Amino acid sequence: MGSIKPYSGSFGKPELIHLLRRTLFGVSKSDLNYFKGRSLNQVVDQLIPATPNLPAPPVRAYYNNADPTKDNIEKVGTVDQVKWGETWVNTPYQTNFAANPYGYRGNNLKYWMTGMQLSQDRSVYEKMVLFFQTLLVTENSVVENPHSMYLTHTLYRKYAMGNYKQLIKDITLDPGMLRYLNGQLNTKSAPDENYGRELQELFTVGKGPGSGYTEDDVKAAAKVLTGWNVISSEKVNNVTMNIIPKRGFNKNNHDTNTKTFSAFYANTQIKNDTSITTFPSPFGSIEEYRAWLEIDQLIEMIFNTDEPSRYICRRLWNYFVYYDITPEIESEVIEPLAELFRLHKNDPDQLQIVLKALFSSDYFFKSEHRGCMIKSPTDFNVGMFRQFEFPLPNDSKLEAQYAMWNQVRSYVFNAGQDINDPPNVAGWPAYYQSPSFHEIWLDTSTYPQRKSAYESVAKNNYAFSFADATKVYDGVNSPSYKFAVKMNFVDFVKRFENPSDPNSLIDEAVELLLGGTVSQGVKDQLKTTYLLLGQSTDYYWTDAYEVYLANPNTTDPESKRVPSMLQDLFTYLMSAAEYHLC
């Protein structure tokens, strides 16, 4: 099998827009300007970098009326012992404190994750983090520990461009995953097959035609995985204290017998190697280390088959390109990508290499793969805010920043995608449920939510009131300050090449929001309806726009209408079917 066929056609603005729409949450005018004039290879190199450092963690930006003041939150009755504006990720809740903050922290983590998407740099990194949440699923509502959820999330980030096999090794004993898939309940006297099954069915081998593992393989894998648990508390000076969850091991619960696998795995036998007598840190005992070596053998055995490479490459294709995998795509795209995946199976930048090949391939740029995928709720809503470069508050207004992140998260949730809480271990059905796939995102209940969101972004003034951190809440009066932000479409079109020309403005708006897929007749109708208000001459818009730009407080009746004209235009464009596609 040869390498995947590279794209050799022209790389102009249509190709750039297609590439950015699949790798970023929304494409802004600033994004297009940044990449203007660059070659495909130059753009791909920027979009698919090495995995960056972890971003600053979420911080406490939540409180309620039990808080006397955000500056003195140690008082009895407060919702958290972590100080306002400081991170909670290293501070477990202690039962002698007044209130359990885990519900607040779990939601805070969701807001923060949305904030990371909204502040996405010009790379596919944030989309890969979300990709892992569709593949290596945990659920906040099941794990019920924000610290565990954050730790799992850091693994997604650590390996976003990294080595998939190593990610599987790390996540197998991740405290959140141990709790989510019952790893902590898996003992030699009562083997729990949950993780052993999903490891093969959902994480590595899949259920495709080449998935030849057996029920006995699931049972054998479960035995390999026995003995591990989650430690969430420890005794300090005879007092039980909560800790950040970590993996634990009970040697009495581990099955040390030889585990034999099927012919699919070349009849491999995994043994507990008693000849090993020394162990490295951070293992606490020789028995724990030997049990880990069994897991290492299990995962190496799985990845020594060809199926994990095919399965992951199919999932990447489904997520980034199209839901359908024809025999042609299987042979011309999946197989060469899988070969590349296997060739670099031990490389720390394995996924970076595979993604670069995918996004530089001929099949990625074929016309039938452009504008053909219904945007996920995250793509639609986060993308909308990013595309319009909505003036989101920064961390100097912490309450407002997290409030707006929550607002966007609520739009995503209402449209059918609850970040950090997929519906089940398989993730969101739109990524795997045949035959509907991405069509699942749109129905009679979710489309009205999208409509409500884009109309709100276009028209609403997002206004918030917050307690004043410098003053004491006296139990009666609540000192506060207000923050308000609103979309300004005049500022938005100032970024266009020639916004005073209605033809140029419509061309750019359609190209940016709809991928340039509409006819000249439709563009003419948009111009006449929204910029000329039924007039026949282009000067109607040009004069009104230029007068308004010179003086936003103008009393000229036509020029005063410029903001509402633009608002109506972009609201209509967001209602178009093409806007829901990428």
SVG drawing of the C-alpha trace seen along z (x, -y; Angstrom):
<svg xmlns="http://www.w3.org/2000/svg" viewBox="-40 -65 55 84">
<polyline fill="none" stroke="black" stroke-width="0.4" points="0.0,0.0 1.4,-3.4 1.1,-6.7 -2.0,-8.8 -2.4,-10.8 -1.4,-14.4 -3.5,-17.4 -2.0,-18.9 -4.7,-21.3 -4.7,-25.1 -4.8,-26.3 -6.9,-29.5 -9.4,-31.1 -12.1,-28.4 -9.6,-25.6 -8.3,-27.7 -11.8,-28.3 -12.7,-24.6 -9.6,-23.6 -10.2,-26.2 -13.8,-25.4 -12.9,-21.8 -10.0,-22.6 -11.2,-25.7 -14.4,-26.5 -15.6,-29.1 -13.5,-31.0 -13.1,-34.7 -12.0,-37.4 -8.8,-37.8 -8.1,-34.1 -8.4,-34.5 -6.1,-37.6 -3.6,-35.7 -3.3,-32.8 -3.6,-34.8 -1.0,-34.0 0.4,-31.0 0.9,-27.6 -1.1,-24.5 2.0,-23.1 2.6,-26.4 -1.1,-26.5 -1.1,-22.9 2.1,-23.3 0.5,-26.2 -2.8,-24.3 -1.2,-21.1 1.6,-22.0 3.2,-19.9 1.0,-19.7 1.3,-23.0 1.7,-23.4 -1.4,-23.1 -3.4,-26.3 -3.9,-28.0 -6.5,-25.9 -10.0,-26.9 -10.4,-29.3 -13.1,-29.9 -15.5,-32.4 -18.7,-31.2 -20.4,-32.3 -23.9,-32.7 -25.6,-34.7 -24.1,-32.5 -20.8,-34.3 -20.4,-37.3 -17.8,-38.7 -15.5,-37.3 -12.5,-38.7 -13.4,-36.9 -14.8,-33.6 -13.4,-31.6 -16.4,-32.6 -18.8,-29.9 -21.5,-29.5 -19.4,-30.1 -19.6,-27.8 -15.9,-27.0 -12.7,-27.2 -10.7,-28.2 -10.2,-31.9 -11.9,-33.9 -10.0,-33.9 -7.7,-31.0 -7.7,-27.5 -9.5,-24.8 -7.9,-21.9 -5.4,-21.2 -7.8,-21.6 -10.1,-18.8 -13.3,-19.5 -13.0,-18.7 -16.1,-17.4 -15.7,-19.7 -16.3,-22.7 -19.7,-24.3 -20.7,-23.3 -19.7,-20.8 -18.5,-22.8 -18.2,-19.9 -21.4,-20.8 -20.1,-24.4 -16.6,-23.1 -18.0,-20.6 -20.0,-23.4 -17.0,-25.7 -14.9,-23.2 -17.5,-23.1 -17.5,-26.9 -13.7,-26.9 -13.6,-24.2 -16.0,-26.3 -13.7,-29.3 -10.7,-27.4 -12.7,-26.6 -13.7,-30.3 -10.1,-31.4 -8.8,-28.7 -5.6,-29.8 -5.1,-29.1 -4.6,-25.3 -6.7,-22.2 -5.7,-21.6 -9.0,-22.4 -10.9,-20.3 -8.7,-17.4 -9.4,-17.8 -13.1,-17.5 -12.4,-14.6 -11.1,-12.6 -14.2,-13.4 -16.2,-11.7 -13.9,-8.7 -12.5,-8.1 -15.6,-9.1 -16.2,-9.9 -19.2,-11.6 -19.2,-14.3 -22.6,-13.1 -21.3,-9.6 -17.8,-10.3 -19.1,-13.1 -15.7,-14.4 -14.5,-17.6 -10.9,-16.8 -11.0,-13.5 -12.7,-15.1 -10.0,-17.7 -7.3,-15.1 -8.9,-13.1 -9.2,-16.4 -5.4,-17.0 -4.8,-13.6 -6.8,-14.7 -4.7,-17.8 -1.4,-16.1 -1.9,-13.7 -3.9,-15.8 -1.0,-15.6 0.8,-12.8 1.0,-9.0 -2.4,-7.3 -1.1,-4.0 0.5,-5.9 -2.7,-7.8 -4.5,-4.5 -2.0,-3.3 -2.3,-6.4 -6.1,-6.6 -6.6,-3.0 -5.5,-3.8 -6.8,-7.3 -8.9,-7.8 -11.9,-9.2 -11.9,-6.3 -11.4,-3.7 -14.6,-5.1 -16.5,-5.6 -16.1,-2.1 -16.0,-0.2 -12.3,0.4 -12.2,-0.2 -14.8,2.6 -12.9,5.2 -11.5,7.9 -10.3,11.5 -13.3,12.8 -15.7,10.7 -14.2,9.6 -16.0,6.6 -15.8,6.7 -16.8,3.1 -13.4,1.5 -12.0,4.7 -14.9,4.6 -14.8,0.8 -11.0,0.8 -11.4,3.1 -14.9,2.2 -14.8,-1.6 -11.2,-2.7 -9.0,-0.6 -10.3,2.3 -13.8,1.1 -16.8,3.2 -15.9,3.1 -15.4,6.0 -11.9,6.7 -12.8,6.7 -12.1,10.4 -11.7,10.3 -13.9,12.6 -16.0,12.7 -13.2,14.7 -10.8,11.9 -13.0,9.5 -13.0,11.8 -9.2,12.3 -8.7,8.5 -10.9,8.0 -8.7,10.4 -5.6,8.5 -7.1,5.3 -8.1,6.6 -6.9,5.1 -6.9,1.4 -9.0,-1.2 -9.4,-4.9 -8.1,-6.5 -9.9,-9.7 -9.1,-10.0 -6.3,-9.4 -5.7,-9.7 -3.7,-12.6 -3.0,-12.6 -5.8,-10.1 -8.2,-12.3 -9.6,-11.2 -9.0,-13.9 -10.2,-14.0 -7.4,-14.1 -7.1,-14.6 -8.2,-11.2 -5.4,-8.9 -5.1,-5.3 -4.6,-2.6 -3.8,1.1 -4.8,4.0 -2.6,7.1 -5.2,9.4 -7.7,8.4 -5.4,9.0 -5.7,12.2 -2.1,13.4 -3.0,16.4 -1.9,16.6 -4.4,15.0 -4.7,16.5 -6.2,14.6 -7.7,15.8 -6.1,16.3 -7.1,12.7 -4.3,11.8 -2.0,14.6 -3.0,16.7 -0.9,14.4 -0.4,15.3 0.0,12.6 1.7,13.7 2.4,12.2 6.2,12.1 7.4,13.1 11.1,13.0 10.9,9.2 12.0,8.2 12.6,4.5 10.1,1.7 10.4,-1.9 8.6,-5.0 5.7,-5.8 4.7,-2.1 4.2,-1.3 5.1,2.4 6.5,5.1 3.0,6.6 1.6,3.3 4.4,3.0 4.0,6.6 0.2,5.9 1.0,2.8 3.3,4.8 0.4,7.0 -1.6,4.0 1.3,2.8 1.5,6.2 -2.3,6.2 -2.2,2.8 0.9,3.7 -0.8,6.9 -3.9,4.9 -1.8,2.4 0.3,5.2 -2.8,5.9 -3.7,3.6 -7.2,2.9 -6.5,0.0 -4.8,-2.0 -7.7,-1.5 -10.3,-2.3 -8.7,-5.5 -8.2,-6.7 -11.9,-6.0 -12.9,-8.0 -10.7,-10.9 -12.2,-10.8 -15.7,-10.7 -15.0,-13.6 -13.1,-15.9 -14.2,-15.1 -17.4,-13.0 -19.6,-10.4 -19.5,-8.0 -16.5,-5.6 -16.9,-4.1 -14.8,-1.2 -12.8,-3.8 -12.2,-5.9 -11.3,-2.8 -8.6,-1.8 -7.3,-5.2 -7.5,-7.1 -8.0,-4.9 -5.5,-2.2 -2.6,-4.5 -3.3,-6.7 -3.5,-3.5 -0.1,-2.4 1.3,-5.8 -0.2,-5.4 1.5,-2.0 4.8,-3.3 4.9,-5.9 3.2,-3.8 5.9,-4.6 6.6,-8.2 5.6,-11.0 4.1,-13.1 2.2,-10.2 -1.2,-12.0 0.4,-15.2 2.0,-13.2 -1.3,-11.5 -3.4,-14.7 -0.9,-16.5 -1.3,-13.8 -5.1,-13.8 -5.4,-17.6 -3.0,-17.7 -4.6,-14.8 -6.4,-14.9 -9.6,-13.4 -9.9,-16.0 -10.3,-18.7 -12.7,-16.9 -15.8,-19.0 -18.1,-16.4 -16.4,-16.8 -16.9,-20.5 -19.9,-22.1 -21.5,-18.7 -21.4,-18.2 -24.0,-19.6 -22.1,-21.5 -22.2,-20.1 -23.7,-22.3 -20.1,-23.2 -19.1,-24.0 -22.2,-26.1 -22.3,-28.1 -18.6,-28.4 -17.9,-29.0 -20.5,-31.7 -18.8,-33.7 -15.4,-33.2 -16.4,-34.0 -18.0,-37.3 -15.1,-38.0 -17.6,-38.7 -16.2,-41.1 -15.9,-38.6 -14.7,-39.9 -11.2,-39.0 -10.0,-37.8 -9.9,-41.4 -13.7,-40.9 -13.6,-37.4 -17.3,-37.1 -18.3,-38.4 -15.8,-36.1 -17.1,-33.0 -20.7,-34.2 -20.3,-34.6 -18.5,-31.2 -21.5,-29.7 -23.9,-31.5 -22.2,-29.9 -22.1,-26.6 -25.8,-26.8 -26.4,-27.4 -24.3,-24.3 -26.2,-22.3 -29.6,-23.4 -28.7,-22.4 -27.9,-18.8 -24.2,-18.6 -23.4,-18.8 -19.7,-19.2 -18.0,-16.9 -21.3,-14.9 -21.8,-12.9 -24.9,-10.7 -23.1,-7.4 -19.8,-5.6 -20.1,-5.7 -20.3,-9.5 -22.6,-11.6 -24.6,-9.4 -23.9,-11.9 -20.4,-10.5 -21.3,-6.8 -25.1,-6.2 -25.8,-4.8 -27.5,-5.8 -28.2,-9.3 -24.8,-10.3 -24.5,-14.2 -28.1,-14.6 -28.9,-13.8 -27.7,-17.2 -30.8,-18.9 -34.4,-18.1 -37.6,-19.9 -36.3,-20.4 -32.7,-21.5 -33.1,-23.8 -35.2,-26.3 -32.4,-26.3 -29.9,-27.3 -32.3,-29.9 -32.7,-31.4 -28.9,-31.4 -28.0,-33.2 -30.8,-35.7 -29.6,-36.5 -26.0,-36.9 -27.2,-39.3 -29.6,-41.3 -29.2,-41.0 -27.3,-43.1 -25.7,-40.6 -26.0,-42.4 -24.8,-41.0 -24.8,-42.3 -22.1,-41.0 -21.3,-41.4 -18.6,-43.9 -15.5,-42.1 -14.3,-45.1 -17.4,-45.5 -19.0,-43.3 -22.4,-41.7 -24.3,-42.6 -27.1,-40.1 -29.6,-42.8 -27.9,-44.9 -25.8,-43.4 -23.2,-45.8 -22.8,-45.2 -21.3,-46.4 -22.7,-45.8 -21.2,-44.5 -22.8,-44.6 -21.6,-43.6 -23.3,-43.5 -22.4,-42.5 -21.4,-45.5 -21.8,-44.6 -20.4,-47.9 -17.1,-47.1 -17.3,-43.6 -17.6,-44.7 -14.8,-47.2 -12.5,-44.2 -13.8,-43.5 -11.8,-44.6 -14.3,-47.2 -17.4,-47.4 -18.6,-50.6 -19.2,-48.7 -22.4,-46.6 -21.3,-44.0 -17.9,-43.5 -19.5,-43.4 -22.1,-40.7 -19.4,-38.7 -17.2,-38.6 -20.2,-38.0 -21.4,-35.0 -17.9,-33.6 -17.2,-33.8 -20.5,-32.6 -21.7,-30.3 -18.5,-29.1 -19.2,-31.0 -21.7,-28.4 -24.6,-30.7 -25.3,-32.0 -24.8,-35.5 -28.6,-35.9 -29.0,-35.2 -26.2,-37.6 -27.9,-40.3 -31.1,-39.7 -29.3,-39.9 -27.8,-43.2 -31.1,-44.7 -33.1,-43.5 -30.7,-44.3 -28.3,-46.9 -30.3,-48.9 -33.6,-48.4 -35.2,-47.9 -33.4,-50.8 -31.7,-50.2 -28.4,-52.1 -25.4,-50.9 -24.8,-54.4 -27.7,-54.1 -25.6,-51.8 -22.2,-53.5 -23.5,-57.0 -25.4,-55.7 -22.4,-53.7 -19.8,-56.4 -21.9,-59.0 -22.5,-56.7 -18.9,-55.8 -17.9,-59.4 -20.4,-60.1 -22.2,-57.3 -24.4,-59.9 -25.6,-61.3 -29.2,-62.4 -29.4,-61.4 -32.4,-59.0 -30.9,-56.6 -27.4,-56.5 -28.9,-55.9 -30.3,-52.6 -26.9,-51.2 -26.4,-49.1 -29.9,-47.6 -29.4,-46.9 -26.3,-44.9 -27.9,-43.2 -30.8,-42.1 -28.4,-40.9 -26.3,-38.8 -29.3,-37.4 -30.7,-36.3 -27.4,-34.7 -27.2,-32.8 -30.7,-31.4 -29.6,-30.0 -29.2,-26.2 -25.6,-26.7 -24.7,-28.4 -25.4,-25.1 -23.0,-23.2 -19.2,-23.1"/>
</svg>
